[in-house]
Amino acid sequence: MTQVLAFDVYGTLIDTHGVITELEARLGASDKTEQAAEFSRRWRDKQLEYSFRRGLMGAYVPFSQCTLEALEFTDRALQTRLSEVDKDHLMAVYGELPAFPEVPEALTRLAESGVRCVAFSNGTGAAVSSLLDKADILSCFEVVISVDEVKRFKPDPAVYAHLRNRLDVAPGDTWLVSSNPFDVIGARHAGLHAAWVRRSLDAPFDPWAIEPDLTVPDLDALAERLG
C-alpha cells in the first residue's frame, strides 16, 4: 500500500511567527522587536493551551476562536492595548501566514515520488485550504483533513483514527509529520508512525518514553529520508 504522509500545518508547514512584522507595526513599546517576538510566542502557546482545555472539557469550538481568544488574553497579559481594528487585522494576517522557505520544493519532491501527501490540522477545512492556497502549496496535497470533522482537537486519539478512516489506510502505512511534540506523541500513542520536524536545535522533546520514529531539521531532510 502507498505510504501516506499527513502533515500538521501550523508550525510545521506554516510559520506561525510570520505575524511578528505586523505586531511590530502595532505595538507601542520602545523595543518593538523583542515585544513582538514575546507576543507571538505567548499568543501561540495560549492558542494551543485553549485547544487542549476545550478538548478536555468537551467544549469544542473552531480553532479560529481559540486563536482569537488567545490574542485577547495575550493583549491583556502584556498590556499592549491593541485596538479592535488591530486585532481584526492580526486575525486576518493569521489567515495568510507564510510557509517555511523549504516547504514548497520539498512537498513537490515528495508528491512527485508517489507518496500520498495530505494536510491534517486543528484548523477548519476552509481555513486551512485558504491558508495553504495563499502559501501556494495547496496543490501538493491530495486532501485537507480537519479535526473539525469530529469536533475534537489533537492529540485526542479520535482525530488520528479519523485520519486513517478518511484515507482507508492502516496505522503502519501512515506517518504524522509535525513540529509539535504533543502531536507526534499523540500519533505514536494512536499507533501511527511519526516524524518530528525539529525546527529549532533548542527545542526539547517531552520525556514521556514515546519517541518519534524519525527526527529531521526541516522538510528537505524529510524528503531525503521518506521521498
N, CA, C and O of each residue as an XYZ file, in Angstrom:
908
protein
N       0.847     -1.198      0.000
C       0.000      0.000      0.000
C       0.880      1.244      0.000
O       1.935      1.258      0.634
N       0.450      2.291     -0.709
C       1.215      3.532     -0.793
C       1.303      4.197      0.576
O       0.322      4.253      1.317
N       2.474      4.693      0.893
C       2.697      5.368      2.170
C       2.002      6.724      2.186
O       2.022      7.447      1.190
N       1.388      7.067      3.312
C       0.708      8.350      3.473
C       1.492      9.210      4.459
O       1.855      8.755      5.544
N       1.745     10.445      4.074
C       2.336     11.429      4.980
C       1.272     12.466      5.292
O       0.815     13.183      4.402
N       0.879     12.544      6.548
C      -0.124     13.508      6.998
C       0.596     14.661      7.690
O       1.170     14.482      8.764
N       0.568     15.823      7.086
C       1.333     16.971      7.567
C       0.497     17.865      8.472
O      -0.554     18.368      8.072
N       0.974     18.054      9.687
C       0.457     19.144     10.504
C       0.730     20.447      9.757
O       1.670     20.522      8.965
N      -0.072     21.456     10.000
C       0.039     22.697      9.228
C       0.706     23.808     10.019
O       1.775     24.286      9.639
N       0.082     24.226     11.123
C       0.586     25.370     11.882
C       1.874     25.007     12.630
O       1.876     24.132     13.495
N       2.948     25.681     12.286
C       4.233     25.437     12.935
C       5.087     24.411     12.228
O       6.291     24.329     12.474
N       4.477     23.616     11.341
C       5.207     22.590     10.598
C       5.424     23.026      9.156
O       6.554     23.060      8.670
N       4.333     23.359      8.480
C       4.415     23.885      7.120
C       4.385     25.408      7.100
O       5.068     26.056      6.307
N       3.573     25.954      7.997
C       3.315     27.391      8.032
C       3.959     28.002      9.268
O       3.828     27.476     10.373
N       4.656     29.117      9.071
C       5.377     29.793     10.158
C       4.409     30.648     10.963
O       4.016     31.729     10.523
N       4.026     30.169     12.136
C       3.075     30.912     12.971
C       3.663     32.221     13.486
O       2.924     33.109     13.910
N       4.980     32.343     13.452
C       5.607     33.593     13.881
C       5.796     34.571     12.723
O       6.475     35.590     12.856
N       5.183     34.240     11.583
C       5.196     35.165     10.460
C       4.386     36.422     10.721
O       4.364     37.336      9.898
N       3.724     36.466     11.861
C       2.921     37.632     12.240
C       3.756     38.696     12.955
O       3.247     39.779     13.245
N       5.014     38.411     13.240
C       5.837     39.324     14.045
C       5.982     40.693     13.400
O       5.909     41.707     14.093
N       6.185     40.743     12.092
C       6.346     42.041     11.421
C       5.114     42.913     11.621
O       5.236     44.113     11.868
N       3.929     42.318     11.517
C       2.693     43.073     11.730
C       2.548     43.504     13.183
O       2.039     44.589     13.468
N       2.995     42.653     14.101
C       2.952     43.028     15.513
C       3.871     44.213     15.791
O       3.506     45.123     16.536
N       5.041     44.202     15.204
C       5.977     45.318     15.393
C       5.357     46.647     14.968
O       5.620     47.687     15.573
N       4.536     46.604     13.929
C       3.923     47.828     13.416
C       2.807     48.349     14.318
O       2.382     49.496     14.182
N       2.328     47.501     15.247
C       1.169     47.881     16.048
C       1.444     47.995     17.543
O       0.570     48.412     18.303
N       2.626     47.634     17.964
C       2.961     47.728     19.382
C       3.688     49.031     19.659
O       4.482     49.504     18.845
N       3.408     49.599     20.810
C       3.968     50.909     21.122
C       5.225     50.884     21.961
O       5.726     51.940     22.347
N       5.752     49.702     22.254
C       6.936     49.610     23.115
C       8.167     50.164     22.406
O       8.228     50.209     21.177
N       9.140     50.583     23.203
C      10.378     51.112     22.629
C      11.148     50.019     21.906
O      11.741     50.257     20.854
N      11.135     48.811     22.480
C      11.791     47.675     21.830
C      10.712     46.807     21.189
O      10.322     45.773     21.730
N      10.244     47.247     20.034
C       9.121     46.572     19.396
C       9.476     45.157     18.950
O       8.642     44.254     19.011
N      10.708     44.967     18.506
C      11.101     43.651     18.001
C      11.024     42.604     19.103
O      10.476     41.521     18.901
N      11.577     42.932     20.274
C      11.564     41.992     21.389
C      10.143     41.732     21.868
O       9.768     40.589     22.127
N       9.355     42.796     21.984
C       7.989     42.618     22.471
C       7.131     41.856     21.457
O       6.288     41.043     21.835
N       7.351     42.122     20.182
C       6.580     41.418     19.153
C       6.885     39.926     19.181
O       5.976     39.110     19.029
N       8.147     39.558     19.373
C       8.522     38.148     19.448
C       7.888     37.487     20.666
O       7.405     36.358     20.580
N       7.887     38.191     21.809
C       7.279     37.657     23.018
C       5.769     37.526     22.851
O       5.172     36.540     23.285
N       5.158     38.523     22.222
C       3.714     38.477     21.989
C       3.362     37.279     21.102
O       2.426     36.538     21.398
N       4.108     37.096     20.025
C       3.853     35.992     19.109
C       3.977     34.642     19.810
O       3.143     33.757     19.619
N       5.025     34.491     20.625
C       5.240     33.229     21.335
C       4.094     32.948     22.298
O       3.575     31.833     22.343
N       3.696     33.966     23.075
C       2.646     33.744     24.061
C       1.290     33.533     23.400
O       0.462     32.772     23.901
N       1.067     34.194     22.295
C      -0.182     34.005     21.535
C      -0.286     32.555     21.065
O      -1.328     31.919     21.221
N       0.787     32.044     20.494
C       0.786     30.657     20.011
C       0.624     29.672     21.172
O      -0.158     28.726     21.078
N       1.358     29.890     22.262
C       1.257     28.981     23.410
C      -0.161     28.954     23.972
O      -0.692     27.890     24.289
N      -0.765     30.127     24.092
C      -2.115     30.207     24.662
C      -3.150     29.616     23.696
O      -4.125     29.003     24.130
N      -2.942     29.798     22.411
C      -3.824     29.191     21.401
C      -3.881     27.674     21.587
O      -4.963     27.086     21.600
N      -2.724     27.051     21.729
C      -2.676     25.604     21.924
C      -3.267     25.215     23.276
O      -4.004     24.234     23.377
N      -2.944     25.981     24.309
C      -3.494     25.685     25.639
C      -5.017     25.694     25.606
O      -5.660     24.823     26.192
N      -5.592     26.676     24.922
C      -7.049     26.758     24.860
C      -7.639     25.564     24.123
O      -8.696     25.063     24.507
N      -6.973     25.104     23.073
C      -7.489     23.923     22.375
C      -7.426     22.690     23.275
O      -8.346     21.873     23.274
N      -6.329     22.554     24.053
C      -6.215     21.427     24.981
C      -7.315     21.483     26.033
O      -7.969     20.479     26.314
N      -7.512     22.654     26.607
C      -8.503     22.788     27.671
C      -9.918     22.530     27.152
O     -10.712     21.855     27.807
N     -10.222     23.064     25.987
C     -11.540     22.835     25.416
C     -11.746     21.358     25.077
O     -12.844     20.819     25.218
N     -10.661     20.716     24.624
C     -10.757     19.294     24.341
C     -11.091     18.499     25.593
O     -11.941     17.610     25.551
N     -10.435     18.804     26.703
C     -10.691     18.112     27.964
C     -12.097     18.386     28.483
O     -12.728     17.514     29.080
N     -12.580     19.601     28.254
C     -13.911     19.982     28.725
C     -15.031     19.448     27.833
O     -16.195     19.441     28.233
N     -14.680     19.002     26.626
C     -15.712     18.643     25.659
C     -16.456     19.864     25.169
O     -17.647     19.803     24.862
N     -15.735     20.987     25.098
C     -16.348     22.262     24.707
C     -15.715     22.758     23.407
O     -15.112     23.830     23.366
N     -15.861     21.968     22.354
C     -15.218     22.279     21.083
C     -15.733     23.575     20.470
O     -16.929     23.861     20.497
N     -14.813     24.345     19.922
C     -15.118     25.494     19.068
C     -14.121     25.455     17.913
O     -13.082     24.807     18.038
N     -14.397     26.121     16.800
C     -13.403     26.163     15.731
C     -12.075     26.743     16.230
O     -12.050     27.600     17.114
N     -10.989     26.264     15.653
C      -9.654     26.669     16.083
C      -9.465     28.182     15.995
O      -8.707     28.760     16.774
N     -10.149     28.819     15.055
C     -10.028     30.272     14.917
C     -10.512     30.990     16.170
O     -10.008     32.063     16.501
N     -11.498     30.401     16.878
C     -11.961     31.028     18.114
C     -10.899     30.905     19.200
O     -10.690     31.840     19.973
N     -10.224     29.753     19.264
C      -9.105     29.618     20.200
C      -8.035     30.656     19.897
O      -7.443     31.237     20.807
N      -7.793     30.884     18.612
C      -6.787     31.862     18.195
C      -7.186     33.266     18.617
O      -6.358     34.018     19.131
N      -8.442     33.624     18.406
C      -8.923     34.953     18.785
C      -8.897     35.138     20.294
O      -8.461     36.180     20.783
N      -9.356     34.142     21.032
C      -9.350     34.251     22.494
C      -7.927     34.329     23.033
O      -7.675     35.021     24.020
N      -7.002     33.629     22.396
C      -5.595     33.696     22.800
C      -5.006     35.071     22.507
O      -4.184     35.574     23.272
N      -5.425     35.675     21.405
C      -4.988     37.040     21.085
C      -5.485     38.018     22.138
O      -4.736     38.876     22.604
N      -6.748     37.884     22.508
C      -7.321     38.756     23.545
C      -6.567     38.594     24.865
O      -6.239     39.581     25.525
N      -6.297     37.348     25.243
C      -5.597     37.099     26.500
C      -4.196     37.703     26.473
O      -3.783     38.355     27.432
N      -3.469     37.491     25.390
C      -2.089     37.983     25.309
C      -2.045     39.498     25.343
O      -1.148     40.081     25.951
N      -3.002     40.137     24.701
C      -3.090     41.603     24.743
C      -3.283     42.082     26.179
O      -2.667     43.061     26.600
N      -4.142     41.387     26.929
C      -4.360     41.761     28.334
C      -3.119     41.465     29.180
O      -2.709     42.284     30.003
N      -2.533     40.294     28.971
C      -1.397     39.882     29.797
C      -0.200     40.805     29.617
O       0.489     41.127     30.585
N       0.050     41.230     28.388
C       1.204     42.096     28.107
C       0.836     43.571     28.132
O       1.695     44.433     27.943
N      -0.450     43.862     28.366
C      -0.945     45.242     28.456
C      -0.540     46.060     27.228
O      -0.057     47.186     27.343
N      -0.744     45.475     26.074
C      -0.368     46.145     24.833
C      -1.469     47.045     24.278
O      -1.218     47.869     23.399
N      -2.680     46.888     24.787
C      -3.796     47.775     24.452
C      -4.021     47.888     22.939
O      -4.140     48.987     22.398
N      -4.076     46.766     22.290
C      -4.380     46.756     20.867
C      -5.819     47.210     20.631
O      -6.713     46.895     21.417
N      -6.032     47.938     19.565
C      -7.389     48.352     19.220
C      -8.127     47.183     18.571
O      -7.512     46.191     18.180
N      -9.445     47.309     18.462
C     -10.220     46.273     17.796
C      -9.825     46.169     16.325
O      -9.843     45.082     15.748
N      -9.475     47.285     15.731
C      -9.002     47.277     14.344
C      -7.696     46.493     14.242
O      -7.510     45.707     13.314
N      -6.790     46.709     15.203
C      -5.523     45.966     15.225
C      -5.780     44.461     15.343
O      -5.169     43.659     14.635
N      -6.679     44.095     16.234
C      -6.968     42.668     16.451
C      -7.578     42.038     15.200
O      -7.221     40.924     14.815
N      -8.498     42.764     14.575
C      -9.099     42.248     13.343
C      -8.031     42.054     12.272
O      -8.042     41.066     11.538
N      -7.115     43.009     12.195
C      -6.046     42.919     11.196
C      -5.125     41.738     11.487
O      -4.749     41.007     10.571
N      -4.764     41.548     12.734
C      -3.866     40.455     13.093
C      -4.522     39.100     12.836
O      -3.849     38.155     12.424
N      -5.818     38.999     13.076
C      -6.512     37.755     12.772
C      -6.525     37.499     11.263
O      -6.407     36.356     10.821
N      -6.669     38.564     10.482
C      -6.623     38.408      9.025
C      -5.235     37.974      8.579
O      -5.101     37.131      7.693
N      -4.204     38.546      9.189
C      -2.824     38.164      8.863
C      -2.598     36.699      9.196
O      -1.881     36.004      8.475
N      -3.201     36.217     10.283
C      -3.038     34.811     10.670
C      -3.583     33.871      9.601
O      -3.167     32.716      9.512
N      -4.492     34.357      8.809
C      -5.027     33.554      7.721
C      -4.187     33.598      6.456
O      -4.522     32.963      5.456
N      -3.075     34.364      6.506
C      -2.207     34.498      5.344
C      -0.740     34.297      5.721
O       0.153     34.854      5.083
N      -0.500     33.506      6.752
C       0.870     33.284      7.203
C       1.685     32.568      6.129
O       1.132     31.792      5.350
N       2.999     32.822      6.080
C       3.828     32.220      5.037
C       4.258     30.795      5.370
O       4.331     30.407      6.537
N       4.542     30.028      4.325
C       5.165     28.720      4.510
C       6.643     28.913      4.831
O       7.238     29.914      4.433
N       7.231     27.971      5.540
C       8.675     27.996      5.736
C       9.355     27.883      4.372
O       8.808     27.251      3.469
N      10.537     28.482      4.205
C      11.142     28.612      2.874
C      11.307     27.316      2.090
O      11.102     27.301      0.877
N      11.677     26.218      2.772
C      11.974     24.978      2.037
C      10.733     24.146      1.727
O      10.812     23.158      0.996
N       9.586     24.545      2.283
C       8.396     23.702      2.206
C       7.886     23.449      0.782
O       7.660     22.290      0.435
N       7.694     24.472     -0.056
C       7.124     24.197     -1.384
C       7.922     23.186     -2.196
O       7.347     22.249     -2.749
N       9.221     23.361     -2.275
C      10.039     22.442     -3.080
C      10.052     21.042     -2.480
O       9.966     20.056     -3.211
N      10.159     20.945     -1.163
C      10.197     19.627     -0.517
C       8.881     18.883     -0.721
O       8.884     17.680     -0.986
N       7.761     19.583     -0.601
C       6.464     18.939     -0.814
C       6.317     18.476     -2.263
O       5.781     17.399     -2.524
N       6.786     19.275     -3.183
C       6.728     18.898     -4.594
C       7.529     17.630     -4.842
O       7.074     16.738     -5.557
N       8.708     17.544     -4.262
C       9.546     16.347     -4.406
C       8.838     15.116     -3.849
O       8.851     14.050     -4.464
N       8.227     15.271     -2.690
C       7.534     14.137     -2.076
C       6.339     13.697     -2.911
O       6.132     12.504     -3.132
N       5.556     14.667     -3.374
C       4.384     14.329     -4.178
C       4.790     13.635     -5.478
O       4.132     12.692     -5.917
N       5.868     14.102     -6.083
C       6.334     13.517     -7.341
C       6.938     12.131     -7.143
O       7.048     11.358     -8.095
N       7.330     11.815     -5.909
C       7.908     10.492     -5.636
C       6.842      9.406     -5.505
O       7.164      8.220     -5.432
N       5.579      9.813     -5.475
C       4.495      8.854     -5.365
C       3.920      8.705     -3.972
O       2.971      7.946     -3.776
N       4.475      9.415     -2.997
C       3.939      9.402     -1.634
C       2.615     10.162     -1.608
O       2.489     11.208     -2.246
N       1.637      9.649     -0.881
C       0.373     10.372     -0.702
C       0.566     11.428      0.379
O       0.878     11.099      1.523
N       0.383     12.688      0.020
C       0.547     13.786      0.972
C      -0.818     14.398      1.274
O      -1.563     14.761      0.365
N      -1.135     14.507      2.568
C      -2.377     15.145      2.986
C      -2.057     16.157      4.073
O      -1.072     16.013      4.796
N      -2.886     17.174      4.184
C      -2.775     18.139      5.267
C      -3.731     17.720      6.376
O      -4.863     17.317      6.108
N      -3.273     17.815      7.622
C      -4.049     17.305      8.755
C      -3.918     18.308      9.896
O      -2.851     18.429     10.498
N      -4.992     19.021     10.193
C      -4.854     20.201     11.045
C      -5.976     20.373     12.054
O      -7.082     19.862     11.880
N      -5.655     21.117     13.127
C      -6.661     21.575     14.077
C      -7.561     22.640     13.475
O      -8.678     22.849     13.949
N      -7.083     23.320     12.430
C      -7.892     24.343     11.781
C      -9.039     23.738     10.996
O      -9.004     22.553     10.662
N     -10.053     24.531     10.697
C     -11.159     24.046      9.887
C     -10.685     23.810      8.459
O      -9.682     24.376      8.024
N     -11.420     22.963      7.733
C     -11.029     22.667      6.367
C     -10.954     23.900      5.501
O     -10.017     24.052      4.717
N     -11.931     24.789      5.632
C     -11.957     26.002      4.810
C     -10.783     26.919      5.138
O     -10.134     27.452      4.238
N     -10.511     27.102      6.439
C      -9.424     27.993      6.844
C      -8.069     27.458      6.402
O      -7.221     28.214      5.928
N      -7.867     26.152      6.560
C      -6.584     25.551      6.200
C      -6.401     25.542      4.684
O      -5.311     25.831      4.192
N      -7.441     25.218      3.952
C      -7.348     25.222      2.496
C      -6.989     26.612      1.979
O      -6.153     26.753      1.087
N      -7.628     27.642      2.546
C      -7.324     29.014      2.149
C      -5.886     29.386      2.494
O      -5.193     30.013      1.693
N      -5.444     29.000      3.680
C      -4.085     29.304      4.114
C      -3.056     28.648      3.200
O      -2.097     29.293      2.777
N      -3.254     27.374      2.897
C      -2.312     26.656      2.042
C      -2.346     27.183      0.610
O      -1.320     27.216     -0.069
N      -3.523     27.593      0.159
C      -3.641     28.159     -1.180
C      -2.862     29.466     -1.285
O      -2.153     29.696     -2.265
N      -2.996     30.320     -0.272
C      -2.280     31.601     -0.289
C      -0.776     31.411     -0.166
O       0.004     32.247     -0.622
N      -0.368     30.291      0.460
C       1.057     29.968      0.554
C       1.545     29.218     -0.684
O       2.718     28.856     -0.780
N       0.634     28.990     -1.626
C       0.933     28.346     -2.906
C       1.408     26.905     -2.738
O       2.295     26.455     -3.463
N       0.819     26.179     -1.782
C       1.187     24.769     -1.594
C      -0.028     23.850     -1.522
O       0.126     22.651     -1.289
N      -1.220     24.382     -1.715
C      -2.423     23.556     -1.610
C      -2.407     22.418     -2.629
O      -2.873     21.318     -2.334
N      -1.878     22.674     -3.817
C      -1.887     21.661     -4.877
C      -1.003     20.461     -4.567
O      -1.088     19.436     -5.243
N      -0.151     20.582     -3.546
C       0.732     19.470     -3.165
C      -0.012     18.383     -2.404
O       0.529     17.297     -2.196
N      -1.250     18.658     -1.981
C      -1.959     17.744     -1.099
C      -3.144     17.082     -1.797
O      -3.886     17.708     -2.554
N      -3.286     15.809     -1.512
C      -4.423     15.046     -2.016
C      -5.724     15.555     -1.420
O      -6.745     15.633     -2.103
N      -5.679     15.904     -0.127
C      -6.880     16.342      0.571
C      -6.461     17.074      1.844
O      -5.366     16.862      2.365
N      -7.339     17.930      2.331
C      -7.166     18.572      3.640
C      -8.134     17.894      4.606
O      -9.341     17.861      4.365
N      -7.599     17.356      5.697
C      -8.414     16.692      6.711
C      -8.358     17.511      7.996
O      -7.278     17.806      8.510
N      -9.511     17.869      8.500
C      -9.596     18.742      9.674
C     -10.205     18.011     10.864
O     -11.087     17.169     10.703
N      -9.723     18.343     12.058
C     -10.329     17.801     13.272
C     -11.754     18.304     13.448
O     -12.527     17.728     14.213
N     -12.105     19.375     12.743
C     -13.452     19.930     12.823
C     -14.500     18.905     12.402
O     -15.667     18.999     12.783
N     -14.066     17.924     11.611
C     -14.986     16.892     11.136
C     -15.437     15.956     12.261
O     -16.466     15.291     12.143
N     -14.662     15.906     13.355
C     -15.052     15.076     14.502
C     -15.226     15.902     15.781
O     -15.540     15.369     16.845
N     -15.014     17.220     15.650
C     -15.198     18.157     16.775
C     -14.336     17.770     17.980
O     -14.794     17.797     19.123
N     -13.106     17.416     17.705
C     -12.102     17.151     18.738
C     -10.818     17.867     18.318
O     -10.694     18.317     17.179
N      -9.876     17.968     19.236
C      -8.577     18.562     18.914
C      -7.465     17.539     19.117
O      -7.581     16.650     19.961
N      -6.399     17.663     18.354
C      -5.190     16.902     18.648
C      -4.758     17.232     20.076
O      -4.891     18.381     20.494
N      -4.245     16.266     20.834
C      -3.885     14.899     20.465
C      -4.906     13.829     20.857
O      -4.524     12.708     21.189
N      -6.188     14.160     20.821
C      -7.232     13.164     21.098
C      -7.064     11.987     20.134
O      -6.960     12.210     18.928
N      -7.032     10.748     20.619
C      -6.894      9.591     19.716
C      -7.945      9.541     18.621
O      -7.706      8.972     17.555
N      -9.108     10.131     18.874
C     -10.183     10.098     17.879
C      -9.801     10.800     16.585
O     -10.262     10.416     15.510
N      -8.959     11.831     16.680
C      -8.624     12.561     15.452
C      -7.670     11.750     14.571
O      -7.736     11.836     13.344
N      -6.790     10.968     15.186
C      -5.875     10.134     14.401
C      -6.623      8.945     13.797
O      -6.307      8.505     12.692
N      -7.612      8.428     14.523
C      -8.455      7.374     13.972
C      -9.258      7.919     12.790
O      -9.442      7.233     11.785
N      -9.726      9.145     12.920
C     -10.474      9.781     11.828
C      -9.597      9.947     10.592
O     -10.051      9.726      9.469
N      -8.356     10.333     10.797
C      -7.409     10.455      9.686
C      -7.307      9.142      8.915
O      -7.407      9.127      7.689
N      -7.108      8.047      9.635
C      -6.961      6.744      8.979
C      -8.257      6.311      8.287
O      -8.233      5.752      7.191
N      -9.379      6.578      8.945
C     -10.659      6.187      8.359
C     -10.955      6.964      7.079
O     -11.473      6.404      6.113
N     -10.625      8.256      7.075
C     -10.852      9.066      5.878
C     -10.016      8.559      4.710
O     -10.460      8.583      3.562
N      -8.810      8.103      5.006
C      -7.888      7.689      3.947
C      -7.923      6.192      3.687
O      -7.354      5.713      2.706
N      -8.597      5.447      4.576
C      -8.674      3.990      4.470
C      -7.278      3.378      4.417
O      -6.948      2.619      3.506
N      -6.462      3.727      5.419
C      -5.091      3.218      5.493
C      -4.842      2.590      6.865
O      -5.479      2.946      7.856
N      -3.914      1.662      6.893
C      -3.526      1.012      8.146
C      -2.562      1.917      8.910
O      -1.867      2.727      8.296
N      -2.504      1.795     10.244
C      -1.582      2.614     11.024
C      -0.133      2.508     10.543
O       0.584      3.508     10.505
N       0.290      1.314     10.181
C       1.675      1.127      9.780
C       2.056      1.785      8.476
O       3.238      1.924      8.163
N       1.034      2.200      7.698
C       1.290      2.881      6.425
C       1.093      4.391      6.541
O       1.165      5.106      5.541
N       0.846      4.871      7.746
C       0.505      6.275      7.952
C       1.561      6.971      8.814
O       1.890      6.515      9.909
N       2.076      8.070      8.302
C       3.047      8.887      9.034
C       2.427     10.247      9.355
O       1.860     10.898      8.478
N       2.538     10.663     10.595
C       2.214     12.024     11.000
C       3.522     12.808     10.981
O       4.519     12.375     11.558
N       3.515     13.951     10.321
C       4.693     14.812     10.247
C       4.364     16.114     10.960
O       3.461     16.836     10.538
N       5.083     16.424     12.036
C       4.736     17.598     12.835
C       5.954     18.164     13.547
O       6.884     17.440     13.902
N       5.925     19.466     13.744
C       6.958     20.117     14.554
C       6.558     20.178     16.019
O       7.341     20.606     16.867
N       5.318     19.742     16.319
C       4.791     19.831     17.677
C       4.926     18.490     18.399
O       4.281     17.520     18.001
N       5.744     18.409     19.448
C       5.912     17.140     20.151
C       4.609     16.524     20.633
O       4.461     15.302     20.595
N       3.654     17.340     21.088
C       2.385     16.765     21.567
C       1.659     16.027     20.443
O       0.979     15.030     20.689
N       1.801     16.513     19.222
C       1.162     15.893     18.070
C       1.869     14.587     17.697
O       1.226     13.586     17.383
N       3.193     14.618     17.738
C       3.989     13.419     17.456
C       3.662     12.319     18.475
O       3.441     11.166     18.103
N       3.635     12.682     19.745
C       3.333     11.713     20.801
C       1.910     11.185     20.653
O       1.665      9.993     20.839
N       0.971     12.070     20.320
C      -0.408     11.648     20.124
C      -0.543     10.644     18.996
O      -1.281      9.665     19.110
N       0.174     10.891     17.903
C       0.119      9.976     16.768
C       0.755      8.633     17.100
O       0.216      7.582     16.752
N       1.901      8.669     17.774
C       2.573      7.418     18.147
C       1.703      6.620     19.113
O       1.613      5.397     19.005
N       1.066      7.307     20.051
C       0.175      6.653     21.015
C      -1.001      5.985     20.298
O      -1.507      4.957     20.747
N      -1.428      6.577     19.181
C      -2.543      6.034     18.413
C      -2.101      4.960     17.419
O      -2.922      4.437     16.665
N      -0.810      4.630     17.416
C      -0.321      3.549     16.579
C       0.232      3.949     15.232
O       0.583      3.087     14.426
N       0.317      5.265     14.968
C       0.863      5.737     13.707
C       2.377      5.890     13.812
O       2.930      5.963     14.910
N       3.037      5.936     12.662
C       4.421      6.395     12.633
C       4.403      7.919     12.757
O       3.395      8.560     12.461
N       5.524      8.494     13.196
C       5.568      9.948     13.313
C       6.978     10.463     13.104
O       7.954      9.882     13.577
N       7.058     11.577     12.377
C       8.321     12.278     12.166
C       8.242     13.635     12.841
O       7.300     14.397     12.622
N       9.233     13.927     13.659
C       9.305     15.220     14.342
C      10.182     16.158     13.526
O      11.352     15.865     13.282
N       9.615     17.288     13.105
C      10.382     18.319     12.415
C      10.893     19.283     13.483
O      10.173     20.173     13.936
N      12.135     19.086     13.868
C      12.720     19.873     14.955
C      13.337     21.148     14.372
O      14.533     21.201     14.087
N      12.510     22.152     14.206
C      12.947     23.362     13.516
C      13.928     24.191     14.331
O      14.630     25.029     13.764
N      13.999     23.991     15.615
C      14.976     24.683     16.453
C      15.821     23.658     17.201
O      15.290     22.726     17.805
N      17.128     23.836     17.157
C      18.017     22.914     17.867
C      17.827     22.997     19.376
O      18.214     22.086     20.107
N      17.233     24.090     19.836
C      16.991     24.267     21.266
C      15.693     23.610     21.722
O      15.414     23.551     22.920
N      14.899     23.118     20.776
C      13.591     22.560     21.121
C      13.748     21.196     21.780
O      14.341     20.292     21.191
N      13.224     21.032     22.996
C      13.282     19.723     23.659
C      12.087     18.866     23.276
O      11.066     19.375     22.814
N      12.222     17.570     23.469
C      11.094     16.657     23.256
C      10.609     16.178     24.616
O      11.410     15.965     25.526
N       9.312     16.011     24.753
C       8.739     15.619     26.041
C       9.266     14.254     26.494
O       9.307     13.315     25.699
N       9.666     14.140     27.754
C      10.233     12.876     28.272
C       9.160     11.887     28.689
O       9.043     11.556     29.869
N       8.373     11.412     27.726
C       7.245     10.537     28.015
C       7.535      9.086     27.644
O       6.641      8.243     27.711
N       8.754      8.790     27.259
C       9.123      7.440     26.802
C       8.353      7.044     25.545
O       8.167      5.858     25.270
N       7.917      8.023     24.804
C       7.321      7.820     23.476
C       8.111      8.696     22.518
O       8.030      9.922     22.585
N       8.864      8.084     21.639
C       9.776      8.823     20.780
C       9.294      8.839     19.329
O       8.581      7.930     18.905
N       9.679      9.866     18.564
C       9.360      9.850     17.135
C      10.130      8.743     16.420
O      11.216      8.348     16.845
N       9.557      8.255     15.339
C      10.270      7.271     14.520
C      11.436      7.925     13.788
O      12.431      7.277     13.464
N      11.292      9.213     13.537
C      12.279      9.940     12.750
C      12.307     11.388     13.209
O      11.260     11.984     13.461
N      13.508     11.955     13.317
C      13.655     13.374     13.648
C      14.458     14.039     12.543
O      15.539     13.575     12.181
N      13.914     15.145     12.003
C      14.582     15.880     10.924
C      14.547     17.374     11.240
O      13.661     17.828     11.964
N      15.500     18.144     10.707
C      15.509     19.579     10.982
C      14.530     20.373     10.131
O      14.128     21.472     10.512
N      14.139     19.823      8.972
C      13.226     20.539      8.072
C      12.656     19.551      7.066
O      12.953     18.357      7.113
N      11.830     20.065      6.150
C      11.183     19.169      5.180
C      12.131     18.684      4.091
O      11.896     17.633      3.494
N      13.195     19.430      3.824
C      14.191     18.935      2.881
C      14.764     17.594      3.361
O      14.889     16.640      2.593
N      15.101     17.554      4.632
C      15.647     16.318      5.204
C      14.605     15.205      5.208
O      14.937     14.035      5.015
N      13.349     15.570      5.427
C      12.272     14.583      5.394
C      12.147     13.975      3.995
O      12.000     12.762      3.839
N      12.210     14.834      2.994
C      12.107     14.347      1.613
C      13.257     13.414      1.269
O      13.076     12.457      0.516
N      14.436     13.686      1.813
C      15.583     12.804      1.583
C      15.354     11.435      2.201
O      15.764     10.419      1.640
N      14.703     11.406      3.349
C      14.524     10.150      4.073
C      13.307      9.357      3.612
O      13.358      8.129      3.552
N      12.218     10.042      3.288
C      10.977      9.335      3.013
C      10.494      9.473      1.581
O       9.531      8.810      1.197
N      11.130     10.307      0.788
C      10.704     10.502     -0.589
C      11.135      9.391     -1.524
O      10.837      9.438     -2.718
